Amino acid sequence: MFHLILGFPWLVVLVRFILPLPWIWPAKALLAGLLLLASQQVLLNRISSGSVFAPEYPRPLIIVLNFLFGATLLLAVFQIALDAVLAVLTLVQGQFLAVPAEIRYAIGLAALGLAAFGVAGAIRIPPVKNVEIAIRDLPEAFDGYRLLQLTDLHLSRLFPASWAETLVQKANGLKTDLIVVTGDFIDGRLDRRRADVAPLAKLQAPDGVFAIPGNHEYYFGYDDWMRHDASLGIRMLMNAHAVIEREAGRIVIAGVTDLSAFGRPMPDPDLAAALKDAPARAPVILLDHQPRMAAETAKAGVALQLSGHTHGGMVLGLDRLVARANGGFVSGHYQVGGMQLYVNNGTALWPGFALRLGRPSELTVFTLRRPS
Protein backbone atom coordinates (compact mmCIF):
# COMPACT_ATOMS: atom_id res chain seq x y z
CA MET A 1 0.00 0.00 0.00
CA PHE A 2 2.84 2.41 0.90
CA HIS A 3 4.48 1.88 -2.47
CA LEU A 4 1.14 2.44 -4.24
CA ILE A 5 0.70 5.74 -2.40
CA LEU A 6 4.18 6.87 -3.45
CA GLY A 7 3.35 5.84 -7.01
CA PHE A 8 0.23 8.03 -7.21
CA PRO A 9 2.11 11.29 -8.06
CA TRP A 10 3.94 9.33 -10.79
CA LEU A 11 0.61 8.15 -12.20
CA VAL A 12 -0.67 11.75 -12.32
CA VAL A 13 2.48 12.86 -14.12
CA LEU A 14 2.31 9.93 -16.55
CA VAL A 15 -1.31 10.44 -17.57
CA ARG A 16 -1.60 14.22 -17.45
CA PHE A 17 1.94 15.39 -18.29
CA ILE A 18 4.04 12.80 -20.14
CA LEU A 19 1.47 11.20 -22.43
CA PRO A 20 0.21 14.54 -23.88
CA LEU A 21 3.76 15.71 -24.70
CA PRO A 22 4.54 15.95 -28.42
CA TRP A 23 7.46 13.50 -28.09
CA ILE A 24 8.23 10.20 -29.73
CA TRP A 25 7.11 7.17 -27.71
CA PRO A 26 10.61 5.92 -26.76
CA ALA A 27 11.40 9.30 -25.17
CA LYS A 28 8.13 9.25 -23.24
CA ALA A 29 8.78 5.70 -22.09
CA LEU A 30 12.31 6.58 -20.93
CA LEU A 31 11.09 9.56 -18.90
CA ALA A 32 8.22 7.58 -17.40
CA GLY A 33 10.58 4.76 -16.46
CA LEU A 34 13.08 7.05 -14.73
CA LEU A 35 10.36 8.78 -12.71
CA LEU A 36 8.77 5.45 -11.79
CA LEU A 37 12.12 4.20 -10.51
CA ALA A 38 12.53 7.34 -8.41
CA SER A 39 9.00 7.05 -7.01
CA GLN A 40 9.88 3.58 -5.71
CA GLN A 41 13.20 4.46 -4.11
CA VAL A 42 12.06 3.21 -0.70
CA LEU A 43 11.59 -0.20 -2.32
CA LEU A 44 15.17 0.05 -3.58
CA ASN A 45 16.21 0.91 -0.01
CA ARG A 46 14.57 -2.26 1.26
CA ILE A 47 16.19 -4.36 -1.45
CA SER A 48 19.65 -2.89 -0.74
CA SER A 49 19.58 -3.11 3.05
CA GLY A 50 16.40 -4.79 4.26
CA SER A 51 15.04 -1.46 5.52
CA VAL A 52 13.17 1.37 3.82
CA PHE A 53 15.20 3.78 5.97
CA ALA A 54 18.75 2.84 5.01
CA PRO A 55 19.78 2.87 1.34
CA GLU A 56 23.09 1.09 0.85
CA TYR A 57 23.95 2.27 -2.64
CA PRO A 58 26.20 5.17 -3.75
CA ARG A 59 25.47 8.66 -2.45
CA PRO A 60 25.22 10.26 -5.93
CA LEU A 61 22.48 7.77 -6.85
CA ILE A 62 20.58 8.53 -3.63
CA ILE A 63 20.77 12.24 -4.44
CA VAL A 64 19.58 11.72 -8.04
CA LEU A 65 16.66 9.53 -6.94
CA ASN A 66 15.58 12.09 -4.34
CA PHE A 67 15.83 14.83 -6.97
CA LEU A 68 13.69 12.90 -9.45
CA PHE A 69 11.15 11.90 -6.81
CA GLY A 70 10.92 15.51 -5.60
CA ALA A 71 10.45 16.69 -9.18
CA THR A 72 7.71 14.09 -9.72
CA LEU A 73 5.89 15.14 -6.56
CA LEU A 74 6.08 18.84 -7.42
CA LEU A 75 5.12 18.26 -11.02
CA ALA A 76 2.06 16.30 -9.91
CA VAL A 77 1.00 19.24 -7.73
CA PHE A 78 1.58 21.71 -10.57
CA GLN A 79 -0.29 19.50 -13.04
CA ILE A 80 -3.29 19.14 -10.73
CA ALA A 81 -3.34 22.93 -10.29
CA LEU A 82 -3.12 23.39 -14.06
CA ASP A 83 -5.98 20.95 -14.60
CA ALA A 84 -8.10 22.80 -12.04
CA VAL A 85 -7.53 26.10 -13.84
CA LEU A 86 -8.26 24.41 -17.16
CA ALA A 87 -11.53 22.99 -15.82
CA VAL A 88 -12.68 26.43 -14.64
CA LEU A 89 -11.80 28.06 -17.98
CA THR A 90 -13.59 25.28 -19.85
CA LEU A 91 -16.75 25.87 -17.83
CA VAL A 92 -16.55 29.64 -18.32
CA GLN A 93 -15.93 29.49 -22.07
CA GLY A 94 -18.11 26.48 -22.77
CA GLN A 95 -15.49 24.59 -24.74
CA PHE A 96 -12.49 22.39 -24.01
CA LEU A 97 -9.17 24.24 -24.08
CA ALA A 98 -5.96 22.53 -25.16
CA VAL A 99 -2.80 23.14 -23.13
CA PRO A 100 0.13 24.35 -25.26
CA ALA A 101 3.28 22.25 -24.93
CA GLU A 102 5.13 25.39 -23.82
CA ILE A 103 3.06 25.52 -20.61
CA ARG A 104 3.89 21.90 -19.84
CA TYR A 105 7.57 22.62 -20.43
CA ALA A 106 7.33 25.62 -18.07
CA ILE A 107 5.82 23.66 -15.19
CA GLY A 108 8.30 20.84 -15.84
CA LEU A 109 11.25 23.21 -15.57
CA ALA A 110 9.76 24.78 -12.44
CA ALA A 111 9.42 21.35 -10.82
CA LEU A 112 13.00 20.42 -11.73
CA GLY A 113 14.35 23.73 -10.41
CA LEU A 114 12.47 23.53 -7.12
CA ALA A 115 13.45 19.90 -6.64
CA ALA A 116 17.13 20.73 -7.18
CA PHE A 117 16.85 23.60 -4.70
CA GLY A 118 15.04 21.40 -2.18
CA VAL A 119 17.54 18.54 -2.34
CA ALA A 120 20.49 20.94 -2.08
CA GLY A 121 18.90 22.45 1.02
CA ALA A 122 18.33 19.02 2.52
CA ILE A 123 21.87 17.68 2.21
CA ARG A 124 23.88 20.81 3.09
CA ILE A 125 25.62 21.48 6.38
CA PRO A 126 22.93 23.53 8.14
CA PRO A 127 23.26 27.24 8.89
CA VAL A 128 23.32 28.43 12.49
CA LYS A 129 20.02 29.54 14.00
CA ASN A 130 20.25 31.58 17.21
CA VAL A 131 17.34 31.40 19.64
CA GLU A 132 17.05 33.25 22.96
CA ILE A 133 14.94 31.51 25.60
CA ALA A 134 13.85 33.13 28.86
CA ILE A 135 13.85 30.45 31.58
CA ARG A 136 11.91 30.94 34.75
CA ASP A 137 14.02 30.68 37.93
CA LEU A 138 17.21 30.58 35.87
CA PRO A 139 20.16 31.17 38.23
CA GLU A 140 22.04 34.38 37.54
CA ALA A 141 25.23 32.44 36.79
CA PHE A 142 23.46 30.81 33.82
CA ASP A 143 22.24 34.02 32.24
CA GLY A 144 23.81 33.90 28.76
CA TYR A 145 24.47 30.14 28.92
CA ARG A 146 24.72 28.72 25.37
CA LEU A 147 23.52 25.28 24.33
CA LEU A 148 23.75 23.69 20.87
CA GLN A 149 21.06 21.25 19.77
CA LEU A 150 21.76 18.70 17.05
CA THR A 151 18.98 16.34 16.05
CA ASP A 152 17.97 13.89 13.35
CA LEU A 153 21.48 13.45 11.96
CA HIS A 154 20.43 10.26 10.13
CA LEU A 155 24.07 9.40 9.38
CA SER A 156 23.92 7.08 6.39
CA ARG A 157 25.17 6.73 2.84
CA LEU A 158 23.51 10.11 2.18
CA PHE A 159 25.07 11.74 5.26
CA PRO A 160 28.42 9.92 5.49
CA ALA A 161 31.57 10.37 7.58
CA SER A 162 32.82 13.31 5.48
CA TRP A 163 29.54 15.17 6.09
CA ALA A 164 29.68 14.34 9.80
CA GLU A 165 33.29 15.55 10.04
CA THR A 166 32.41 18.94 8.56
CA LEU A 167 29.37 19.18 10.82
CA VAL A 168 31.44 18.47 13.94
CA GLN A 169 34.01 21.11 12.98
CA LYS A 170 31.27 23.69 12.57
CA ALA A 171 29.57 22.64 15.82
CA ASN A 172 32.79 22.87 17.82
CA GLY A 173 33.57 26.24 16.25
CA LEU A 174 30.41 27.67 17.83
CA LYS A 175 32.05 27.21 21.26
CA THR A 176 28.83 26.62 23.15
CA ASP A 177 28.78 25.59 26.81
CA LEU A 178 26.92 22.36 26.16
CA ILE A 179 25.92 20.17 23.18
CA VAL A 180 22.83 17.95 23.09
CA VAL A 181 21.74 15.45 20.44
CA THR A 182 18.01 14.70 20.52
CA GLY A 183 17.95 11.37 18.72
CA ASP A 184 17.99 9.71 15.30
CA PHE A 185 21.76 9.55 15.04
CA ILE A 186 21.74 7.02 12.22
CA ASP A 187 20.05 5.00 9.53
CA GLY A 188 21.70 1.60 9.44
CA ARG A 189 23.19 -1.00 11.72
CA LEU A 190 26.41 -0.50 13.64
CA ASP A 191 28.54 -2.65 11.34
CA ARG A 192 27.61 -0.37 8.41
CA ARG A 193 27.59 3.00 10.18
CA ARG A 194 30.58 2.70 12.52
CA ALA A 195 32.82 4.91 10.34
CA ASP A 196 30.04 7.43 9.68
CA VAL A 197 29.42 8.12 13.38
CA ALA A 198 33.13 8.12 14.34
CA PRO A 199 33.49 11.94 13.88
CA LEU A 200 30.92 12.49 16.67
CA ALA A 201 33.62 11.48 19.16
CA LYS A 202 35.24 14.86 18.41
CA LEU A 203 32.24 16.90 19.59
CA GLN A 204 33.47 19.12 22.41
CA ALA A 205 31.85 21.48 24.90
CA PRO A 206 32.98 22.53 28.40
CA ASP A 207 29.96 20.96 30.11
CA GLY A 208 29.87 17.90 27.88
CA VAL A 209 27.77 16.25 25.18
CA PHE A 210 24.43 14.70 26.16
CA ALA A 211 21.99 12.72 24.04
CA ILE A 212 18.90 10.56 23.87
CA PRO A 213 17.74 7.90 21.40
CA GLY A 214 15.29 8.65 18.62
CA ASN A 215 12.89 6.24 16.98
CA HIS A 216 15.41 5.18 14.31
CA GLU A 217 17.80 3.78 16.90
CA TYR A 218 15.14 1.16 17.65
CA TYR A 219 15.09 -0.01 14.02
CA PHE A 220 18.80 -0.81 13.80
CA GLY A 221 19.92 -2.51 17.01
CA TYR A 222 19.05 -0.27 19.96
CA ASP A 223 21.37 -1.85 22.54
CA ASP A 224 24.34 -1.83 20.17
CA TRP A 225 23.83 1.83 19.36
CA MET A 226 23.35 2.93 22.97
CA ARG A 227 26.63 1.29 23.96
CA HIS A 228 28.48 2.62 20.92
CA ASP A 229 27.22 6.19 21.29
CA ALA A 230 28.34 6.17 24.91
CA SER A 231 31.78 4.91 23.81
CA LEU A 232 32.12 8.07 21.68
CA GLY A 233 32.12 10.21 24.84
CA ILE A 234 28.44 11.06 24.58
CA ARG A 235 26.46 10.77 27.82
CA MET A 236 23.19 9.02 27.02
CA LEU A 237 20.33 10.21 29.22
CA MET A 238 17.93 7.29 29.05
CA ASN A 239 15.32 8.24 31.66
CA ALA A 240 18.07 9.99 33.55
CA HIS A 241 19.40 13.48 34.26
CA ALA A 242 22.59 15.41 34.83
CA VAL A 243 23.12 18.49 36.97
CA ILE A 244 25.16 21.37 35.59
CA GLU A 245 26.60 23.72 38.21
CA ARG A 246 27.93 27.26 37.97
CA GLU A 247 28.86 29.09 41.15
CA ALA A 248 25.86 28.52 43.43
CA GLY A 249 23.43 27.91 40.57
CA ARG A 250 22.28 24.67 39.00
CA ILE A 251 20.27 23.54 35.99
CA VAL A 252 19.09 20.03 35.15
CA ILE A 253 19.51 18.37 31.76
CA ALA A 254 17.13 15.40 31.63
CA GLY A 255 16.38 12.90 28.90
CA VAL A 256 13.82 10.21 28.17
CA THR A 257 13.80 7.26 25.80
CA ASP A 258 11.62 7.36 22.70
CA LEU A 259 7.96 6.45 22.34
CA SER A 260 9.06 3.69 19.95
CA ALA A 261 10.13 1.71 23.02
CA PHE A 262 6.50 0.80 23.78
CA GLY A 263 5.92 -2.82 22.81
CA ARG A 264 9.65 -3.52 22.64
CA PRO A 265 11.94 -5.04 25.30
CA MET A 266 13.58 -1.67 26.00
CA PRO A 267 12.84 0.91 28.72
CA ASP A 268 9.71 2.94 28.00
CA PRO A 269 10.02 6.72 28.33
CA ASP A 270 9.69 7.57 32.02
CA LEU A 271 9.80 11.25 32.94
CA ALA A 272 9.39 10.56 36.66
CA ALA A 273 12.46 8.31 36.60
CA ALA A 274 14.39 10.91 34.59
CA LEU A 275 13.69 13.57 37.21
CA LYS A 276 14.09 11.39 40.31
CA ASP A 277 16.32 13.10 42.90
CA ALA A 278 16.82 16.15 40.66
CA PRO A 279 17.48 19.24 42.79
CA ALA A 280 14.34 21.16 43.63
CA ARG A 281 13.96 24.61 42.04
CA ALA A 282 16.68 23.94 39.46
CA PRO A 283 15.21 24.62 35.99
CA VAL A 284 14.79 21.44 33.95
CA ILE A 285 15.68 21.23 30.26
CA LEU A 286 14.23 18.01 28.91
CA LEU A 287 15.44 16.15 25.82
CA ASP A 288 12.56 14.21 24.22
CA HIS A 289 12.91 13.15 20.59
CA GLN A 290 9.21 13.36 19.71
CA PRO A 291 7.19 16.43 20.68
CA ARG A 292 3.72 14.93 20.83
CA MET A 293 3.66 14.31 24.61
CA ALA A 294 4.56 17.93 25.39
CA ALA A 295 1.20 18.75 26.97
CA GLU A 296 1.68 15.96 29.51
CA THR A 297 5.33 16.84 30.08
CA ALA A 298 4.41 20.45 30.86
CA LYS A 299 2.47 19.25 33.92
CA ALA A 300 5.71 17.94 35.45
CA GLY A 301 7.18 21.43 35.82
CA VAL A 302 9.74 21.16 33.00
CA ALA A 303 10.96 24.61 31.95
CA LEU A 304 12.07 23.80 28.39
CA GLN A 305 11.67 20.74 26.17
CA LEU A 306 13.90 20.24 23.14
CA SER A 307 12.61 17.89 20.45
CA GLY A 308 13.13 16.96 16.82
CA HIS A 309 11.65 14.05 14.84
CA THR A 310 9.39 16.09 12.53
CA HIS A 311 12.16 17.56 10.33
CA GLY A 312 10.02 20.68 10.45
CA GLY A 313 7.60 19.03 8.05
CA MET A 314 10.21 19.36 5.27
CA VAL A 315 7.90 21.16 2.82
CA LEU A 316 5.46 24.00 3.45
CA GLY A 317 1.98 22.56 3.20
CA LEU A 318 3.18 19.06 4.01
CA ASP A 319 4.16 20.40 7.44
CA ARG A 320 0.46 20.68 8.34
CA LEU A 321 0.04 16.92 7.90
CA VAL A 322 3.20 16.23 9.91
CA ALA A 323 1.88 18.48 12.70
CA ARG A 324 -1.33 16.45 12.95
CA ALA A 325 0.73 13.33 13.67
CA ASN A 326 2.77 15.10 16.36
CA GLY A 327 0.23 16.68 18.67
CA GLY A 328 0.08 19.85 16.57
CA PHE A 329 3.80 20.54 17.02
CA VAL A 330 6.03 20.58 13.95
CA SER A 331 8.54 23.46 13.84
CA GLY A 332 9.88 26.18 16.10
CA HIS A 333 8.92 27.63 19.47
CA TYR A 334 5.70 26.84 21.36
CA GLN A 335 4.31 27.73 24.77
CA VAL A 336 2.69 24.64 26.25
CA GLY A 337 1.11 25.52 29.57
CA GLY A 338 3.96 26.69 31.76
CA MET A 339 6.58 24.94 29.61
CA GLN A 340 8.38 26.11 26.51
CA LEU A 341 8.83 23.65 23.66
CA TYR A 342 11.23 23.96 20.77
CA VAL A 343 10.80 21.57 17.83
CA ASN A 344 13.96 21.60 15.77
CA ASN A 345 13.71 21.32 11.97
CA GLY A 346 16.61 18.87 12.12
CA THR A 347 20.29 18.83 11.31
CA ALA A 348 19.64 16.36 8.47
CA LEU A 349 16.73 14.05 7.62
CA TRP A 350 15.68 10.61 6.44
CA PRO A 351 17.45 9.63 3.17
CA GLY A 352 14.16 8.45 1.64
CA PHE A 353 12.73 11.96 1.40
CA ALA A 354 15.64 14.39 1.17
CA LEU A 355 13.74 17.51 0.18
CA ARG A 356 13.35 20.82 2.01
CA LEU A 357 11.24 23.73 0.81
CA GLY A 358 10.46 26.43 3.33
CA ARG A 359 11.57 24.31 6.29
CA PRO A 360 15.37 24.65 6.38
CA SER A 361 17.72 22.50 8.43
CA GLU A 362 19.40 24.20 11.37
CA LEU A 363 22.24 24.15 13.88
CA THR A 364 20.32 25.63 16.78
CA VAL A 365 22.15 27.63 19.43
CA PHE A 366 20.03 28.49 22.46
CA THR A 367 21.05 31.33 24.71
CA LEU A 368 19.37 31.04 28.11
CA ARG A 369 18.20 34.27 29.72
CA ARG A 370 16.67 35.27 33.02
CA PRO A 371 13.18 36.70 32.50
CA SER A 372 13.20 40.49 32.36
C-alpha angles and dihedrals in degrees: 000000000000091000091048090053091051089048094056096082088050090052091052091050092046096051101034103030114021102038095052092051115112092238133122114265097250090057091049091048092050093051092045091050094051093049092046090053091051092048089057098047092122087060088053088051090055092047092049098045111004091252133085088218101058120055111193100195129096119304095235089057091050089052093048093048092050090049093051093044091049090049090050092050093048093044090052090054092048092047093050089050090049091050091050091053090046091052092052093048091048091054092047096047097035095230137082114263122212119223113234114235088238091067091052090050090050095053090043092055091045091053092048092048094048092046091052090049092047095050092046089053091049098053100039126104100265124249120244117265116196118208126181115209124190108216121200114237091009108166114245091241089063096051103122094018110156125215127181119212121203118180142166095018091163091192105202142122086303094049102033135171093282090056091046091049092054091045092052092050091052092045093051091046089062088067096210122173094240139012124209129186113202100201144279095088094164153011108216141037124291095257090059100037102039094104093042094057095040094092090062088074086072095060107121135187130153094244095039142248118289129184148170133206122262127208093270092062087066092057096056109041109304098198093048092051095046091053093044095047089051090051088059090065094262115134108224113212102203102172088329141103143215128211119225115201132199119173104312094336130095138189128188125228108197132178138192133199120253129275087243087077091077109105092016129096092253130097113284116229107278117182093180090057091046091055098039111132092000110152113268117248093016108126112249123222108193126203110209118160097211120048100205097096093053095113090058093042091054089064090064093066097253111162099204133009121198116201142162129171098111097073084219089286089290096234129044107252093024087064089071090061091046090051091055090058092049105051092272093301119118115136139010136349125351135175108222109183105299093340131086118222127196118192109196119217088223138254090248134342147223111307091227093069108026099168130117125183117165093346105081126193116251147199097215120209114189120200111199117219136185111243112264 
